C-alpha cells in the first residue's frame, strides 16, 4: 500500500510542480499512455546502446504519433506551466 501511495504522491507532485513533455502530450490527447511508454523505452534503449539522447518529441514525430504542430502546442503549454511554477 505504501508503494502505491508513494507513486501516487510522486505523480501528484510532478503534475503540480514540473510537468513533463510526455505527460502533457497524453493529457492533451495527442498520444496514448502506451505510445508514451514505448517512446520512453526507445529513448532509454538509444542511450544505453550508445546512440545518444533523442528528445521525446523527436521519437514521437519519427513514429508518426505526433505532428510538428502538436509538438509545438505541447512545448508552448510546458513553457507556460514552467513560467507559472518552479521546476
PDB file of N, CA, C and O in Angstrom:
ATOM      1  N   UNK A   1       0.827  -1.191   0.000  1.00  0.00           N
ATOM      2  CA  UNK A   1       0.000   0.000   0.000  1.00  0.00           C
ATOM      3  C   UNK A   1       0.869   1.251   0.000  1.00  0.00           C
ATOM      4  O   UNK A   1       0.525   2.232  -0.660  1.00  0.00           O
ATOM      5  N   UNK A   2       1.989   1.242   0.725  1.00  0.00           N
ATOM      6  CA  UNK A   2       2.858   2.410   0.776  1.00  0.00           C
ATOM      7  C   UNK A   2       3.454   2.734  -0.585  1.00  0.00           C
ATOM      8  O   UNK A   2       3.618   3.906  -0.926  1.00  0.00           O
ATOM      9  N   UNK A   3       3.782   1.698  -1.373  1.00  0.00           N
ATOM     10  CA  UNK A   3       4.341   1.936  -2.707  1.00  0.00           C
ATOM     11  C   UNK A   3       3.328   2.626  -3.601  1.00  0.00           C
ATOM     12  O   UNK A   3       3.683   3.513  -4.377  1.00  0.00           O
ATOM     13  N   UNK A   4       2.061   2.222  -3.496  1.00  0.00           N
ATOM     14  CA  UNK A   4       1.011   2.859  -4.293  1.00  0.00           C
ATOM     15  C   UNK A   4       0.841   4.299  -3.869  1.00  0.00           C
ATOM     16  O   UNK A   4       0.726   5.190  -4.710  1.00  0.00           O
ATOM     17  N   UNK A   5       0.826   4.533  -2.572  1.00  0.00           N
ATOM     18  CA  UNK A   5       0.681   5.903  -2.078  1.00  0.00           C
ATOM     19  C   UNK A   5       1.871   6.744  -2.507  1.00  0.00           C
ATOM     20  O   UNK A   5       1.699   7.899  -2.897  1.00  0.00           O
ATOM     21  N   UNK A   6       3.061   6.196  -2.443  1.00  0.00           N
ATOM     22  CA  UNK A   6       4.255   6.932  -2.848  1.00  0.00           C
ATOM     23  C   UNK A   6       4.206   7.246  -4.339  1.00  0.00           C
ATOM     24  O   UNK A   6       4.502   8.372  -4.738  1.00  0.00           O
ATOM     25  N   UNK A   7       3.843   6.281  -5.160  1.00  0.00           N
ATOM     26  CA  UNK A   7       3.754   6.505  -6.602  1.00  0.00           C
ATOM     27  C   UNK A   7       2.711   7.568  -6.916  1.00  0.00           C
ATOM     28  O   UNK A   7       2.945   8.446  -7.747  1.00  0.00           O
ATOM     29  N   UNK A   8       1.561   7.492  -6.253  1.00  0.00           N
ATOM     30  CA  UNK A   8       0.524   8.495  -6.469  1.00  0.00           C
ATOM     31  C   UNK A   8       0.968   9.867  -5.987  1.00  0.00           C
ATOM     32  O   UNK A   8       0.673  10.877  -6.626  1.00  0.00           O
ATOM     33  N   UNK A   9       1.669   9.907  -4.872  1.00  0.00           N
ATOM     34  CA  UNK A   9       2.166  11.183  -4.353  1.00  0.00           C
ATOM     35  C   UNK A   9       3.176  11.800  -5.305  1.00  0.00           C
ATOM     36  O   UNK A   9       3.137  13.003  -5.560  1.00  0.00           O
ATOM     37  N   UNK A  10       4.085  10.980  -5.835  1.00  0.00           N
ATOM     38  CA  UNK A  10       5.072  11.493  -6.778  1.00  0.00           C
ATOM     39  C   UNK A  10       4.408  11.995  -8.051  1.00  0.00           C
ATOM     40  O   UNK A  10       4.820  13.008  -8.617  1.00  0.00           O
ATOM     41  N   UNK A  11       3.390  11.291  -8.496  1.00  0.00           N
ATOM     42  CA  UNK A  11       2.664  11.700  -9.694  1.00  0.00           C
ATOM     43  C   UNK A  11       1.983  13.054  -9.457  1.00  0.00           C
ATOM     44  O   UNK A  11       2.009  13.927 -10.324  1.00  0.00           O
ATOM     45  N   UNK A  12       1.372  13.219  -8.274  1.00  0.00           N
ATOM     46  CA  UNK A  12       0.714  14.476  -7.947  1.00  0.00           C
ATOM     47  C   UNK A  12       1.708  15.633  -7.885  1.00  0.00           C
ATOM     48  O   UNK A  12       1.427  16.725  -8.378  1.00  0.00           O
ATOM     49  N   UNK A  13       2.862  15.391  -7.283  1.00  0.00           N
ATOM     50  CA  UNK A  13       3.886  16.433  -7.192  1.00  0.00           C
ATOM     51  C   UNK A  13       4.383  16.800  -8.586  1.00  0.00           C
ATOM     52  O   UNK A  13       4.561  17.977  -8.900  1.00  0.00           O
ATOM     53  N   UNK A  14       4.603  15.797  -9.408  1.00  0.00           N
ATOM     54  CA  UNK A  14       5.073  16.044 -10.767  1.00  0.00           C
ATOM     55  C   UNK A  14       4.063  16.876 -11.538  1.00  0.00           C
ATOM     56  O   UNK A  14       4.438  17.827 -12.223  1.00  0.00           O
ATOM     57  N   UNK A  15       2.809  16.534 -11.436  1.00  0.00           N
ATOM     58  CA  UNK A  15       1.761  17.296 -12.144  1.00  0.00           C
ATOM     59  C   UNK A  15       1.716  18.735 -11.668  1.00  0.00           C
ATOM     60  O   UNK A  15       1.543  19.657 -12.465  1.00  0.00           O
ATOM     61  N   UNK A  16       1.871  18.923 -10.367  1.00  0.00           N
ATOM     62  CA  UNK A  16       1.721  20.259  -9.804  1.00  0.00           C
ATOM     63  C   UNK A  16       2.942  21.137 -10.064  1.00  0.00           C
ATOM     64  O   UNK A  16       2.791  22.325 -10.350  1.00  0.00           O
ATOM     65  N   UNK A  17       4.129  20.588  -9.974  1.00  0.00           N
ATOM     66  CA  UNK A  17       5.318  21.417  -9.973  1.00  0.00           C
ATOM     67  C   UNK A  17       6.167  21.349 -11.236  1.00  0.00           C
ATOM     68  O   UNK A  17       6.787  22.352 -11.590  1.00  0.00           O
ATOM     69  N   UNK A  18       6.225  20.247 -11.913  1.00  0.00           N
ATOM     70  CA  UNK A  18       7.139  20.153 -13.044  1.00  0.00           C
ATOM     71  C   UNK A  18       6.602  19.193 -14.101  1.00  0.00           C
ATOM     72  O   UNK A  18       7.042  18.046 -14.183  1.00  0.00           O
ATOM     73  N   UNK A  19       5.658  19.659 -14.903  1.00  0.00           N
ATOM     74  CA  UNK A  19       5.098  18.767 -15.920  1.00  0.00           C
ATOM     75  C   UNK A  19       6.154  18.371 -16.939  1.00  0.00           C
ATOM     76  O   UNK A  19       7.073  19.138 -17.224  1.00  0.00           O
ATOM     77  N   UNK A  20       6.020  17.202 -17.469  1.00  0.00           N
ATOM     78  CA  UNK A  20       6.938  16.672 -18.466  1.00  0.00           C
ATOM     79  C   UNK A  20       6.274  16.700 -19.823  1.00  0.00           C
ATOM     80  O   UNK A  20       5.048  16.716 -19.928  1.00  0.00           O
ATOM     81  N   UNK A  21       7.096  16.705 -20.866  1.00  0.00           N
ATOM     82  CA  UNK A  21       6.598  16.742 -22.229  1.00  0.00           C
ATOM     83  C   UNK A  21       5.610  15.600 -22.483  1.00  0.00           C
ATOM     84  O   UNK A  21       4.495  15.835 -22.949  1.00  0.00           O
ATOM     85  N   UNK A  22       6.017  14.367 -22.177  1.00  0.00           N
ATOM     86  CA  UNK A  22       5.167  13.209 -22.432  1.00  0.00           C
ATOM     87  C   UNK A  22       3.874  13.248 -21.651  1.00  0.00           C
ATOM     88  O   UNK A  22       2.816  12.902 -22.175  1.00  0.00           O
ATOM     89  N   UNK A  23       3.951  13.664 -20.412  1.00  0.00           N
ATOM     90  CA  UNK A  23       2.771  13.764 -19.568  1.00  0.00           C
ATOM     91  C   UNK A  23       1.774  14.739 -20.182  1.00  0.00           C
ATOM     92  O   UNK A  23       0.580  14.449 -20.259  1.00  0.00           O
ATOM     93  N   UNK A  24       2.268  15.898 -20.620  1.00  0.00           N
ATOM     94  CA  UNK A  24       1.386  16.885 -21.235  1.00  0.00           C
ATOM     95  C   UNK A  24       0.816  16.388 -22.554  1.00  0.00           C
ATOM     96  O   UNK A  24      -0.352  16.638 -22.853  1.00  0.00           O
ATOM     97  N   UNK A  25       1.612  15.695 -23.338  1.00  0.00           N
ATOM     98  CA  UNK A  25       1.132  15.168 -24.620  1.00  0.00           C
ATOM     99  C   UNK A  25      -0.025  14.195 -24.402  1.00  0.00           C
ATOM    100  O   UNK A  25      -0.983  14.185 -25.174  1.00  0.00           O
ATOM    101  N   UNK A  26       0.065  13.377 -23.350  1.00  0.00           N
ATOM    102  CA  UNK A  26      -1.021  12.450 -23.020  1.00  0.00           C
ATOM    103  C   UNK A  26      -2.233  13.237 -22.533  1.00  0.00           C
ATOM    104  O   UNK A  26      -3.353  12.989 -22.980  1.00  0.00           O
ATOM    105  N   UNK A  27      -2.019  14.179 -21.626  1.00  0.00           N
ATOM    106  CA  UNK A  27      -3.124  14.969 -21.082  1.00  0.00           C
ATOM    107  C   UNK A  27      -3.848  15.762 -22.175  1.00  0.00           C
ATOM    108  O   UNK A  27      -5.059  15.967 -22.096  1.00  0.00           O
ATOM    109  N   UNK A  28      -3.111  16.201 -23.183  1.00  0.00           N
ATOM    110  CA  UNK A  28      -3.705  16.973 -24.272  1.00  0.00           C
ATOM    111  C   UNK A  28      -4.360  16.076 -25.326  1.00  0.00           C
ATOM    112  O   UNK A  28      -4.966  16.569 -26.277  1.00  0.00           O
ATOM    113  N   UNK A  29      -4.235  14.760 -25.150  1.00  0.00           N
ATOM    114  CA  UNK A  29      -4.889  13.823 -26.039  1.00  0.00           C
ATOM    115  C   UNK A  29      -4.165  13.549 -27.348  1.00  0.00           C
ATOM    116  O   UNK A  29      -4.754  12.993 -28.275  1.00  0.00           O
ATOM    117  N   UNK A  30      -2.885  13.934 -27.435  1.00  0.00           N
ATOM    118  CA  UNK A  30      -2.129  13.739 -28.665  1.00  0.00           C
ATOM    119  C   UNK A  30      -1.579  12.318 -28.801  1.00  0.00           C
ATOM    120  O   UNK A  30      -1.447  11.798 -29.909  1.00  0.00           O
ATOM    121  N   UNK A  31      -1.262  11.702 -27.672  1.00  0.00           N
ATOM    122  CA  UNK A  31      -0.739  10.333 -27.669  1.00  0.00           C
ATOM    123  C   UNK A  31      -1.393   9.559 -26.533  1.00  0.00           C
ATOM    124  O   UNK A  31      -2.006  10.135 -25.634  1.00  0.00           O
ATOM    125  N   UNK A  32      -1.248   8.246 -26.598  1.00  0.00           N
ATOM    126  CA  UNK A  32      -1.754   7.386 -25.529  1.00  0.00           C
ATOM    127  C   UNK A  32      -0.633   7.118 -24.523  1.00  0.00           C
ATOM    128  O   UNK A  32       0.540   7.373 -24.794  1.00  0.00           O
ATOM    129  N   UNK A  33      -1.016   6.606 -23.378  1.00  0.00           N
ATOM    130  CA  UNK A  33      -0.010   6.217 -22.387  1.00  0.00           C
ATOM    131  C   UNK A  33       0.885   5.121 -22.955  1.00  0.00           C
ATOM    132  O   UNK A  33       2.087   5.096 -22.689  1.00  0.00           O
ATOM    133  N   UNK A  34       0.313   4.236 -23.718  1.00  0.00           N
ATOM    134  CA  UNK A  34       1.080   3.147 -24.323  1.00  0.00           C
ATOM    135  C   UNK A  34       2.137   3.696 -25.293  1.00  0.00           C
ATOM    136  O   UNK A  34       3.277   3.230 -25.302  1.00  0.00           O
ATOM    137  N   UNK A  35       1.760   4.670 -26.094  1.00  0.00           N
ATOM    138  CA  UNK A  35       2.726   5.285 -27.012  1.00  0.00           C
ATOM    139  C   UNK A  35       3.834   5.991 -26.241  1.00  0.00           C
ATOM    140  O   UNK A  35       5.001   5.928 -26.628  1.00  0.00           O
ATOM    141  N   UNK A  36       3.472   6.660 -25.157  1.00  0.00           N
ATOM    142  CA  UNK A  36       4.474   7.331 -24.331  1.00  0.00           C
ATOM    143  C   UNK A  36       5.449   6.319 -23.751  1.00  0.00           C
ATOM    144  O   UNK A  36       6.659   6.540 -23.779  1.00  0.00           O
ATOM    145  N   UNK A  37       4.941   5.224 -23.231  1.00  0.00           N
ATOM    146  CA  UNK A  37       5.818   4.193 -22.663  1.00  0.00           C
ATOM    147  C   UNK A  37       6.760   3.633 -23.718  1.00  0.00           C
ATOM    148  O   UNK A  37       7.942   3.417 -23.447  1.00  0.00           O
ATOM    149  N   UNK A  38       6.246   3.398 -24.914  1.00  0.00           N
ATOM    150  CA  UNK A  38       7.085   2.868 -25.986  1.00  0.00           C
ATOM    151  C   UNK A  38       8.157   3.884 -26.391  1.00  0.00           C
ATOM    152  O   UNK A  38       9.305   3.516 -26.640  1.00  0.00           O
ATOM    153  N   UNK A  39       7.779   5.155 -26.454  1.00  0.00           N
ATOM    154  CA  UNK A  39       8.746   6.200 -26.812  1.00  0.00           C
ATOM    155  C   UNK A  39       9.826   6.332 -25.744  1.00  0.00           C
ATOM    156  O   UNK A  39      11.002   6.498 -26.067  1.00  0.00           O
ATOM    157  N   UNK A  40       9.435   6.260 -24.478  1.00  0.00           N
ATOM    158  CA  UNK A  40      10.415   6.331 -23.391  1.00  0.00           C
ATOM    159  C   UNK A  40      11.359   5.138 -23.430  1.00  0.00           C
ATOM    160  O   UNK A  40      12.559   5.278 -23.195  1.00  0.00           O
ATOM    161  N   UNK A  41      10.810   3.963 -23.726  1.00  0.00           N
ATOM    162  CA  UNK A  41      11.652   2.768 -23.846  1.00  0.00           C
ATOM    163  C   UNK A  41      12.654   2.926 -24.992  1.00  0.00           C
ATOM    164  O   UNK A  41      13.809   2.517 -24.869  1.00  0.00           O
ATOM    165  N   UNK A  42      12.220   3.509 -26.089  1.00  0.00           N
ATOM    166  CA  UNK A  42      13.127   3.769 -27.222  1.00  0.00           C
ATOM    167  C   UNK A  42      14.222   4.744 -26.824  1.00  0.00           C
ATOM    168  O   UNK A  42      15.384   4.575 -27.192  1.00  0.00           O
ATOM    169  N   UNK A  43      13.844   5.758 -26.073  1.00  0.00           N
ATOM    170  CA  UNK A  43      14.808   6.760 -25.621  1.00  0.00           C
ATOM    171  C   UNK A  43      15.878   6.114 -24.744  1.00  0.00           C
ATOM    172  O   UNK A  43      17.069   6.377 -24.910  1.00  0.00           O
ATOM    173  N   UNK A  44      15.451   5.280 -23.826  1.00  0.00           N
ATOM    174  CA  UNK A  44      16.387   4.598 -22.930  1.00  0.00           C
ATOM    175  C   UNK A  44      17.266   3.631 -23.723  1.00  0.00           C
ATOM    176  O   UNK A  44      18.477   3.576 -23.508  1.00  0.00           O
ATOM    177  N   UNK A  45      16.669   2.880 -24.625  1.00  0.00           N
ATOM    178  CA  UNK A  45      17.427   1.928 -25.436  1.00  0.00           C
ATOM    179  C   UNK A  45      18.509   2.646 -26.239  1.00  0.00           C
ATOM    180  O   UNK A  45      19.649   2.185 -26.301  1.00  0.00           O
ATOM    181  N   UNK A  46      18.150   3.778 -26.856  1.00  0.00           N
ATOM    182  CA  UNK A  46      19.131   4.551 -27.629  1.00  0.00           C
ATOM    183  C   UNK A  46      20.317   4.964 -26.765  1.00  0.00           C
ATOM    184  O   UNK A  46      21.473   4.841 -27.171  1.00  0.00           O
ATOM    185  N   UNK A  47      20.013   5.452 -25.578  1.00  0.00           N
ATOM    186  CA  UNK A  47      21.073   5.917 -24.689  1.00  0.00           C
ATOM    187  C   UNK A  47      21.967   4.763 -24.234  1.00  0.00           C
ATOM    188  O   UNK A  47      23.192   4.881 -24.233  1.00  0.00           O
ATOM    189  N   UNK A  48      21.350   3.657 -23.849  1.00  0.00           N
ATOM    190  CA  UNK A  48      22.123   2.522 -23.346  1.00  0.00           C
ATOM    191  C   UNK A  48      22.954   1.851 -24.433  1.00  0.00           C
ATOM    192  O   UNK A  48      23.989   1.250 -24.143  1.00  0.00           O
ATOM    193  N   UNK A  49      22.508   1.949 -25.676  1.00  0.00           N
ATOM    194  CA  UNK A  49      23.262   1.323 -26.762  1.00  0.00           C
ATOM    195  C   UNK A  49      24.242   2.292 -27.417  1.00  0.00           C
ATOM    196  O   UNK A  49      24.805   1.994 -28.471  1.00  0.00           O
ATOM    197  N   UNK A  50      24.446   3.459 -26.788  1.00  0.00           N
ATOM    198  CA  UNK A  50      25.455   4.391 -27.257  1.00  0.00           C
ATOM    199  C   UNK A  50      25.051   5.268 -28.432  1.00  0.00           C
ATOM    200  O   UNK A  50      25.910   5.889 -29.059  1.00  0.00           O
ATOM    201  N   UNK A  51      23.780   5.331 -28.737  1.00  0.00           N
ATOM    202  CA  UNK A  51      23.328   6.161 -29.848  1.00  0.00           C
ATOM    203  C   UNK A  51      22.985   7.585 -29.422  1.00  0.00           C
ATOM    204  O   UNK A  51      22.534   8.382 -30.244  1.00  0.00           O
ATOM    205  N   UNK A  52      23.189   7.908 -28.173  1.00  0.00           N
ATOM    206  CA  UNK A  52      22.932   9.262 -27.685  1.00  0.00           C
ATOM    207  C   UNK A  52      21.480   9.478 -27.308  1.00  0.00           C
ATOM    208  O   UNK A  52      20.634   8.593 -27.434  1.00  0.00           O
ATOM    209  N   UNK A  53      21.228  10.677 -26.844  1.00  0.00           N
ATOM    210  CA  UNK A  53      19.907  11.053 -26.345  1.00  0.00           C
ATOM    211  C   UNK A  53      19.067  11.650 -27.467  1.00  0.00           C
ATOM    212  O   UNK A  53      19.475  12.615 -28.113  1.00  0.00           O
ATOM    213  N   UNK A  54      17.887  11.068 -27.694  1.00  0.00           N
ATOM    214  CA  UNK A  54      16.929  11.664 -28.630  1.00  0.00           C
ATOM    215  C   UNK A  54      15.797  12.253 -27.811  1.00  0.00           C
ATOM    216  O   UNK A  54      15.314  11.634 -26.863  1.00  0.00           O
ATOM    217  N   UNK A  55      15.380  13.446 -28.181  1.00  0.00           N
ATOM    218  CA  UNK A  55      14.272  14.075 -27.489  1.00  0.00           C
ATOM    219  C   UNK A  55      12.996  13.273 -27.704  1.00  0.00           C
ATOM    220  O   UNK A  55      12.794  12.676 -28.762  1.00  0.00           O
ATOM    221  N   UNK A  56      12.151  13.267 -26.702  1.00  0.00           N
ATOM    222  CA  UNK A  56      10.912  12.513 -26.763  1.00  0.00           C
ATOM    223  C   UNK A  56      10.044  12.977 -27.936  1.00  0.00           C
ATOM    224  O   UNK A  56       9.446  12.155 -28.630  1.00  0.00           O
ATOM    225  N   UNK A  57       9.977  14.273 -28.155  1.00  0.00           N
ATOM    226  CA  UNK A  57       9.206  14.792 -29.282  1.00  0.00           C
ATOM    227  C   UNK A  57       9.712  14.259 -30.612  1.00  0.00           C
ATOM    228  O   UNK A  57       8.918  13.977 -31.510  1.00  0.00           O
ATOM    229  N   UNK A  58      11.007  14.121 -30.743  1.00  0.00           N
ATOM    230  CA  UNK A  58      11.597  13.579 -31.971  1.00  0.00           C
ATOM    231  C   UNK A  58      11.171  12.132 -32.176  1.00  0.00           C
ATOM    232  O   UNK A  58      10.817  11.734 -33.286  1.00  0.00           O
ATOM    233  N   UNK A  59      11.207  11.354 -31.114  1.00  0.00           N
ATOM    234  CA  UNK A  59      10.801   9.949 -31.203  1.00  0.00           C
ATOM    235  C   UNK A  59       9.327   9.840 -31.578  1.00  0.00           C
ATOM    236  O   UNK A  59       8.959   9.036 -32.435  1.00  0.00           O
ATOM    237  N   UNK A  60       8.487  10.645 -30.939  1.00  0.00           N
ATOM    238  CA  UNK A  60       7.057  10.627 -31.225  1.00  0.00           C
ATOM    239  C   UNK A  60       6.772  11.065 -32.662  1.00  0.00           C
ATOM    240  O   UNK A  60       5.901  10.503 -33.327  1.00  0.00           O
ATOM    241  N   UNK A  61       7.501  12.061 -33.131  1.00  0.00           N
ATOM    242  CA  UNK A  61       7.359  12.532 -34.505  1.00  0.00           C
ATOM    243  C   UNK A  61       7.826  11.472 -35.495  1.00  0.00           C
ATOM    244  O   UNK A  61       7.153  11.206 -36.490  1.00  0.00           O
ATOM    245  N   UNK A  62       8.972  10.871 -35.221  1.00  0.00           N
ATOM    246  CA  UNK A  62       9.526   9.843 -36.113  1.00  0.00           C
ATOM    247  C   UNK A  62       8.606   8.631 -36.250  1.00  0.00           C
ATOM    248  O   UNK A  62       8.610   7.962 -37.284  1.00  0.00           O
ATOM    249  N   UNK A  63       7.823   8.349 -35.216  1.00  0.00           N
ATOM    250  CA  UNK A  63       6.874   7.234 -35.250  1.00  0.00           C
ATOM    251  C   UNK A  63       5.497   7.657 -35.779  1.00  0.00           C
ATOM    252  O   UNK A  63       4.557   6.862 -35.771  1.00  0.00           O
ATOM    253  N   UNK A  64       5.383   8.901 -36.234  1.00  0.00           N
ATOM    254  CA  UNK A  64       4.105   9.447 -36.739  1.00  0.00           C
ATOM    255  C   UNK A  64       3.002   9.434 -35.688  1.00  0.00           C
ATOM    256  O   UNK A  64       1.824   9.299 -36.019  1.00  0.00           O
ATOM    257  N   UNK A  65       3.385   9.574 -34.424  1.00  0.00           N
ATOM    258  CA  UNK A  65       2.402   9.634 -33.358  1.00  0.00           C
ATOM    259  C   UNK A  65       2.020  11.068 -33.027  1.00  0.00           C
ATOM    260  O   UNK A  65       0.953  11.313 -32.464  1.00  0.00           O
ATOM    261  N   UNK A  66       2.887  12.019 -33.374  1.00  0.00           N
ATOM    262  CA  UNK A  66       2.600  13.439 -33.163  1.00  0.00           C
ATOM    263  C   UNK A  66       3.072  14.218 -34.373  1.00  0.00           C
ATOM    264  O   UNK A  66       4.055  13.863 -35.023  1.00  0.00           O
ATOM    265  N   UNK A  67       2.348  15.289 -34.660  1.00  0.00           N
ATOM    266  CA  UNK A  67       2.759  16.186 -35.739  1.00  0.00           C
ATOM    267  C   UNK A  67       3.649  17.288 -35.163  1.00  0.00           C
ATOM    268  O   UNK A  67       3.731  17.470 -33.948  1.00  0.00           O
ATOM    269  N   UNK A  68       4.299  18.004 -36.042  1.00  0.00           N
ATOM    270  CA  UNK A  68       5.116  19.125 -35.596  1.00  0.00           C
ATOM    271  C   UNK A  68       4.282  20.173 -34.877  1.00  0.00           C
ATOM    272  O   UNK A  68       4.731  20.759 -33.892  1.00  0.00           O
ATOM    273  N   UNK A  69       3.065  20.412 -35.367  1.00  0.00           N
ATOM    274  CA  UNK A  69       2.177  21.392 -34.734  1.00  0.00           C
ATOM    275  C   UNK A  69       1.787  20.946 -33.322  1.00  0.00           C
ATOM    276  O   UNK A  69       1.719  21.769 -32.409  1.00  0.00           O
ATOM    277  N   UNK A  70       1.533  19.651 -33.141  1.00  0.00           N
ATOM    278  CA  UNK A  70       1.192  19.138 -31.813  1.00  0.00           C
ATOM    279  C   UNK A  70       2.372  19.265 -30.865  1.00  0.00           C
ATOM    280  O   UNK A  70       2.197  19.616 -29.698  1.00  0.00           O
ATOM    281  N   UNK A  71       3.562  18.984 -31.354  1.00  0.00           N
ATOM    282  CA  UNK A  71       4.769  19.130 -30.533  1.00  0.00           C
ATOM    283  C   UNK A  71       4.914  20.575 -30.091  1.00  0.00           C
ATOM    284  O   UNK A  71       5.211  20.841 -28.926  1.00  0.00           O
ATOM    285  N   UNK A  72       4.708  21.515 -31.013  1.00  0.00           N
ATOM    286  CA  UNK A  72       4.774  22.939 -30.665  1.00  0.00           C
ATOM    287  C   UNK A  72       3.749  23.300 -29.600  1.00  0.00           C
ATOM    288  O   UNK A  72       4.049  24.066 -28.684  1.00  0.00           O
ATOM    289  N   UNK A  73       2.538  22.755 -29.713  1.00  0.00           N
ATOM    290  CA  UNK A  73       1.497  23.037 -28.719  1.00  0.00           C
ATOM    291  C   UNK A  73       1.910  22.538 -27.335  1.00  0.00           C
ATOM    292  O   UNK A  73       1.711  23.226 -26.335  1.00  0.00           O
ATOM    293  N   UNK A  74       2.480  21.350 -27.286  1.00  0.00           N
ATOM    294  CA  UNK A  74       2.919  20.796 -26.000  1.00  0.00           C
ATOM    295  C   UNK A  74       4.061  21.641 -25.431  1.00  0.00           C
ATOM    296  O   UNK A  74       4.072  21.949 -24.240  1.00  0.00           O
ATOM    297  N   UNK A  75       5.014  22.011 -26.277  1.00  0.00           N
ATOM    298  CA  UNK A  75       6.132  22.840 -25.811  1.00  0.00           C
ATOM    299  C   UNK A  75       5.652  24.189 -25.296  1.00  0.00           C
ATOM    300  O   UNK A  75       6.152  24.682 -24.285  1.00  0.00           O
ATOM    301  N   UNK A  76       4.684  24.791 -25.987  1.00  0.00           N
ATOM    302  CA  UNK A  76       4.135  26.071 -25.525  1.00  0.00           C
ATOM    303  C   UNK A  76       3.416  25.915 -24.191  1.00  0.00           C
ATOM    304  O   UNK A  76       3.562  26.759 -23.306  1.00  0.00           O
ATOM    305  N   UNK A  77       2.639  24.841 -24.038  1.00  0.00           N
ATOM    306  CA  UNK A  77       1.947  24.590 -22.774  1.00  0.00           C
ATOM    307  C   UNK A  77       2.953  24.335 -21.654  1.00  0.00           C
ATOM    308  O   UNK A  77       2.770  24.802 -20.530  1.00  0.00           O
ATOM    309  N   UNK A  78       4.004  23.600 -21.963  1.00  0.00           N
ATOM    310  CA  UNK A  78       5.045  23.324 -20.975  1.00  0.00           C
ATOM    311  C   UNK A  78       5.728  24.615 -20.544  1.00  0.00           C
ATOM    312  O   UNK A  78       5.969  24.827 -19.356  1.00  0.00           O
ATOM    313  N   UNK A  79       6.039  25.472 -21.504  1.00  0.00           N
ATOM    314  CA  UNK A  79       6.679  26.758 -21.178  1.00  0.00           C
ATOM    315  C   UNK A  79       5.780  27.618 -20.310  1.00  0.00           C
ATOM    316  O   UNK A  79       6.258  28.269 -19.381  1.00  0.00           O
ATOM    317  N   UNK A  80       4.489  27.631 -20.597  1.00  0.00           N
ATOM    318  CA  UNK A  80       3.551  28.413 -19.784  1.00  0.00           C
ATOM    319  C   UNK A  80       3.491  27.887 -18.364  1.00  0.00           C
ATOM    320  O   UNK A  80       3.491  28.661 -17.407  1.00  0.00           O
ATOM    321  N   UNK A  81       3.439  26.566 -18.226  1.00  0.00           N
ATOM    322  CA  UNK A  81       3.383  25.979 -16.886  1.00  0.00           C
ATOM    323  C   UNK A  81       4.672  26.257 -16.120  1.00  0.00           C
ATOM    324  O   UNK A  81       4.638  26.529 -14.920  1.00  0.00           O
ATOM    325  N   UNK A  82       5.801  26.190 -16.809  1.00  0.00           N
ATOM    326  CA  UNK A  82       7.083  26.405 -16.133  1.00  0.00           C
ATOM    327  C   UNK A  82       7.245  27.864 -15.722  1.00  0.00           C
ATOM    328  O   UNK A  82       7.869  28.148 -14.700  1.00  0.00           O
ATOM    329  N   UNK A  83       6.698  28.788 -16.497  1.00  0.00           N
ATOM    330  CA  UNK A  83       6.773  30.199 -16.123  1.00  0.00           C
ATOM    331  C   UNK A  83       5.953  30.483 -14.875  1.00  0.00           C
ATOM    332  O   UNK A  83       6.300  31.345 -14.068  1.00  0.00           O
ATOM    333  N   UNK A  84       4.857  29.740 -14.732  1.00  0.00           N
ATOM    334  CA  UNK A  84       3.967  29.965 -13.603  1.00  0.00           C
ATOM    335  C   UNK A  84       4.350  29.202 -12.359  1.00  0.00           C
ATOM    336  O   UNK A  84       3.862  29.506 -11.271  1.00  0.00           O
ATOM    337  N   UNK A  85       5.220  28.212 -12.500  1.00  0.00           N
ATOM    338  CA  UNK A  85       5.583  27.370 -11.362  1.00  0.00           C
ATOM    339  C   UNK A  85       7.061  27.047 -11.416  1.00  0.00           C
ATOM    340  O   UNK A  85       7.660  27.018 -12.491  1.00  0.00           O
ATOM    341  N   UNK A  86       7.645  26.804 -10.264  1.00  0.00           N
ATOM    342  CA  UNK A  86       9.057  26.423 -10.222  1.00  0.00           C
ATOM    343  C   UNK A  86       9.208  24.954 -10.542  1.00  0.00           C
ATOM    344  O   UNK A  86       8.410  24.129 -10.097  1.00  0.00           O
ATOM    345  N   UNK A  87      10.226  24.625 -11.311  1.00  0.00           N
ATOM    346  CA  UNK A  87      10.532  23.228 -11.627  1.00  0.00           C
ATOM    347  C   UNK A  87      11.903  22.893 -11.123  1.00  0.00           C
ATOM    348  O   UNK A  87      12.360  21.761 -11.285  1.00  0.00           O
TER     349      UNK A  87
END
